[in-house]
Amino acid sequence: MPQIIRFGRVFHGNFLTVRTSPILGSMAHTKDTSLHASVVIPKACVKKATDRNLWKRRIYSVIEKFKHKNMKIVIFAKKEIKTASFIEVKKDLENIISKLA
């Protein structure tokens, strides 16, 4: 994950920031061609742990459709996610992931 944060490409949306990197090194030679993703919802954005976990589950459910992409991504929530609906965040994430291709 530190390599993605340091060297990866950055894509910004209204509610999320995505950092991405193609799978390199020893993982590039495996038959696993799936998407490796992490979701970060800072406490500064969403105070309650149950709400942070809810957003993580929702974001992972959107990512399920894009499992065929061979890359690593880290998704960071912005403060605007507090007032957003799931549909808005879903559209935002789908737009960002479509730019990754």
Beta strands, then each sheet from edge to edge (+ up, - down):
strand 1: 9-12
strand 2: 16-22
strand 3: 36-40
strand 4: 71-77
sheet 1: 1+ 2- 4+ 3+
end
